[in-house]
Amino acid sequence: MKWDKKWNDGIILALETAFISWFTYAFLYQNYLLYKWHRGSPLPSKIPFVLAGIFVGLAFLAWKGRNLLKPLRENNGGALDERS
């Protein structure tokens, strides 16, 4: 089975998005602990940091995803652009 270039680009994009989301979450949470948390106090909730990681991942996906849609618009003769 021969992989299509679109599938390869999609897999790479998914891996990049997952890595950026995780890295953002880890970076923000670790920096919060480093500068705001004190030994002996309870650990803060991870939920805001997870949500920030998801938001950054989705923003990255939207930014990179528009490049994947350009060939579809060009092959379609601009039909997608005329509707909007």
Sequence and secondary structure as in RCSB ss.txt:
>XXXX:A:sequence
MKWDKKWNDGIILALETAFISWFTYAFLYQNYLLYKWHRGSPLPSKIPFVLAGIFVGLAFLAWKGRNLLKPLREN
NGGALDERS
>XXXX:A:secstr
    HHHHHHHHHHHHHHHHHHHHHHHHHHHHHHHH  TTS    SHHHHHHHHHHHHHHHHHHHHHHHHHHHHH
TTTHHHHH 
